[in-house]
Amino acid sequence: MFAQNLKYLRKKFDMDQETLATKLGRKSTSTISEWESGKYTPKAGILSDIAEIFNISLEDLMSTNLSEGKANITTIYNQLTPARQQNVYTYADKQLQEQNNNVVRMPKTQIKLLGAVSAGTGEELQDDTTEIDYTGTVPEYDYALQVNGDSMEPLFTDQQIIFVKCAEEAFNGQIVIAYVDGKAYVKKYHCTEYDCELVSLNSKYEPIDVSYSKDFKIKGIVVL
C-alpha cells in the first residue's frame, strides 16, 4: 500500500518527485521513483518524515489505500483549517445526538411464566403462571417458559424465555413442549410411521425415543 499511497499523496499535494526528494533531504528523484514502483520501502525514520510532510498518520500511510478514499477520519480532520474542523465537529456531534435519539428501547411487558422447561433432563412444570417483567418482542402466546440447559442451542440458550401456544399435536420439524414420564422438555418433534423421537439441536445429546411411551404427550408449540 505504501507505494500507491506515496504516489497518490504526492500528486494530491501537486508535488513532483524532485520537490519531495528535496524536502526529505539528500534523496534523489530515482529513489522516490523506486519507492513508488514498490521496488523497496524506506526505513521507519524516513516513513515518519513522509507522513509528517503530508500531514497523515504513519498507520494510514502504510496500511490504508488512500486512492480509494479510505483514509482515517482523523487524518482528514487534521488537514482541515480550524474553522473547517469546527464544522466537522458540529456536524458529527449532531449526527451522534440524532443516532442516540433514534435508538429503539423495548418497553418492559408483563408475561405469564409457567416455569422452566428442560433442554436436557426434564422439568416439572408448576400449575399456575407467574407474572414477570420481560423486555423484547412478545408474540401471541398462551404461556411462557424458561429454558434450562443447552441441548437446544443454538436456537435456544440456557435461561432464555420462550413463548408457547397450547397444542396436543404437531407437524414434523416443529419445536414442541412435550411431557415424557411427567416431565417437560423443549425438543424438535420427529415422527414417522416407524418411530417417534424428540430431537435435540445440540448434537452432543441423543434423541429421546417416545415411539412406545404411554406417558408421552405434546403440550404446546413454541412460537418464539
C-alpha positions in Angstrom: 0.0 0.0 0.0 2.9 2.4 0.7 3.9 2.7 -2.9 0.3 3.6 -4.1 -0.2 5.9 -1.1 3.0 7.8 -1.7 2.2 8.4 -5.4 -1.3 9.4 -4.6 -0.4 11.9 -1.9 2.4 13.5 -3.9 0.0 14.1 -6.8 -2.7 15.3 -4.5 -0.4 17.9 -3.0 0.8 18.8 -6.5 4.3 17.9 -5.6 6.8 16.4 -8.1 9.4 13.8 -7.2 12.2 16.4 -7.1 10.4 18.6 -4.6 9.6 15.6 -2.3 13.2 14.5 -2.5 14.4 17.9 -1.5 12.0 18.0 1.5 13.4 14.7 2.6 17.0 15.9 2.3 19.6 14.3 0.1 17.2 12.0 -1.7 17.2 11.7 -5.4 14.2 11.5 -7.8 15.3 8.0 -8.7 14.9 7.0 -5.0 11.4 8.4 -5.0 10.6 6.6 -8.2 11.8 3.3 -6.8 9.6 3.8 -3.7 6.5 4.5 -5.8 7.2 1.5 -8.0 7.3 -0.7 -5.0 10.9 -1.8 -5.5 11.6 -1.2 -1.8 10.3 0.6 1.2 12.3 3.3 3.1 13.3 2.9 6.7 11.0 3.8 9.6 12.5 7.2 10.2 12.0 8.3 6.6 8.5 6.9 6.7 7.7 9.1 9.6 9.1 12.1 7.8 7.0 11.4 4.7 3.9 11.1 6.9 4.7 14.4 8.5 5.2 16.1 5.2 1.7 15.1 4.0 0.1 15.6 7.5 -1.0 12.0 7.7 -0.7 9.2 10.3 2.0 6.6 9.8 -0.6 3.9 10.1 -2.6 5.3 7.2 0.5 5.8 5.1 1.4 2.1 5.4 -2.0 0.3 5.6 -4.8 2.4 4.0 -5.5 2.6 0.3 -5.8 6.4 0.2 -6.5 6.4 -3.5 -9.8 4.5 -2.8 -10.9 7.2 -0.3 -10.3 5.0 2.8 -8.3 7.5 4.8 -8.7 7.6 8.6 -11.2 10.3 9.5 -8.6 11.7 12.0 -6.2 12.1 9.2 -8.6 14.1 7.1 -9.7 16.2 10.1 -6.1 17.1 10.8 -5.7 18.5 7.3 -8.5 21.0 7.7 -8.3 24.5 8.9 -9.5 25.2 12.4 -12.8 26.7 11.1 -13.5 23.7 9.0 -12.6 21.4 11.9 -15.2 23.1 13.9 -17.8 22.5 11.2 -16.9 18.8 11.1 -17.2 18.6 14.9 -20.6 20.3 14.9 -21.9 18.0 12.2 -20.6 14.9 13.8 -22.0 15.9 17.2 -25.4 16.4 15.6 -25.3 13.0 13.9 -24.4 11.4 17.2 -27.3 13.0 19.0 -29.7 12.0 16.3 -28.4 8.5 16.4 -28.8 8.3 20.2 -32.4 9.7 20.0 -33.3 7.1 17.4 -32.3 4.1 19.5 -35.4 1.9 20.0 -35.7 1.0 23.6 -38.0 -2.0 24.0 -40.6 -1.5 26.8 -41.0 -3.9 29.6 -44.0 -6.2 29.4 -45.7 -8.4 31.9 -45.7 -12.0 30.7 -47.1 -15.2 32.1 -44.3 -17.5 33.1 -45.4 -21.1 33.8 -42.0 -22.2 35.0 -38.9 -23.9 33.4 -38.7 -26.4 30.7 -35.7 -28.7 30.2 -33.5 -28.7 27.1 -31.8 -31.7 28.8 -33.1 -33.9 31.7 -36.7 -32.8 32.1 -38.5 -30.3 34.4 -41.7 -30.4 36.4 -44.0 -27.5 35.4 -45.9 -25.6 38.0 -49.7 -25.4 37.9 -50.0 -21.6 38.0 -48.3 -18.9 35.9 -46.3 -16.1 37.5 -46.3 -12.5 36.1 -42.8 -11.3 35.4 -41.3 -8.3 33.5 -39.9 -9.1 30.0 -38.1 -6.9 27.6 -38.4 -7.8 23.9 -40.9 -8.9 21.3 -43.9 -10.8 22.7 -45.9 -12.9 20.1 -49.4 -14.2 20.6 -48.9 -17.0 23.2 -50.6 -18.9 25.9 -47.7 -19.2 28.4 -44.0 -18.6 28.6 -41.2 -20.9 29.8 -37.6 -20.5 30.8 -35.2 -22.9 29.1 -32.8 -24.8 31.3 -29.8 -26.4 29.6 -28.0 -26.2 26.3 -29.4 -29.1 24.3 -31.4 -26.7 22.0 -28.5 -24.4 21.2 -28.0 -22.5 19.0 -31.7 -21.9 18.6 -32.4 -21.5 22.4 -29.8 -20.8 25.0 -29.8 -21.6 28.7 -32.1 -19.4 30.7 -33.8 -18.0 27.6 -37.5 -17.2 27.7 -39.7 -18.9 25.1 -43.3 -18.5 24.2 -45.7 -21.3 23.7 -49.2 -21.9 22.1 -51.2 -24.7 23.6 -51.4 -27.8 21.3 -51.8 -31.5 21.5 -50.5 -32.3 18.0 -47.6 -31.1 15.9 -46.0 -31.4 12.5 -42.6 -32.9 11.9 -39.9 -30.4 12.5 -41.8 -28.2 14.9 -40.3 -27.2 18.2 -42.7 -28.6 20.9 -43.2 -28.7 24.6 -43.5 -32.4 25.4 -44.2 -34.4 28.5 -42.4 -37.7 29.0 -42.9 -39.6 32.3 -44.3 -36.5 33.9 -41.5 -34.1 33.0 -41.5 -31.3 30.4 -39.0 -30.9 27.6 -38.5 -28.5 24.7 -37.4 -30.5 21.7 -37.8 -30.8 17.9 -40.6 -33.2 17.1 -39.8 -36.0 14.6 -42.3 -38.7 13.9 -42.7 -41.3 11.1 -44.7 -44.4 10.6 -41.8 -46.3 12.1 -40.7 -44.3 15.1 -41.2 -41.1 17.1 -38.4 -39.0 18.6 -37.8 -35.8 20.5 -34.6 -34.4 18.9 -32.1 -32.0 20.4 -30.4 -29.4 18.2 -27.2 -29.7 20.1 -25.5 -32.8 18.5 -24.0 -34.0 21.8 -27.4 -35.0 23.0 -29.1 -38.3 21.9 -32.7 -38.2 20.7 -35.4 -39.3 23.2 -37.3 -42.3 21.7 -41.0 -41.9 22.6 -42.3 -44.4 20.0 -43.9 -46.7 22.5 -44.2 -44.4 25.5 -47.6 -44.2 27.1 -46.7 -41.2 29.0 -45.7 -39.1 26.0 -47.8 -36.0 25.3 -47.4 -32.8 23.3 -48.5 -29.8 25.4 -47.6 -26.9 23.1 -45.8 -25.5 20.1 -43.0 -23.0 20.6 -43.8 -19.8 18.7 -40.7 -17.8 19.6 
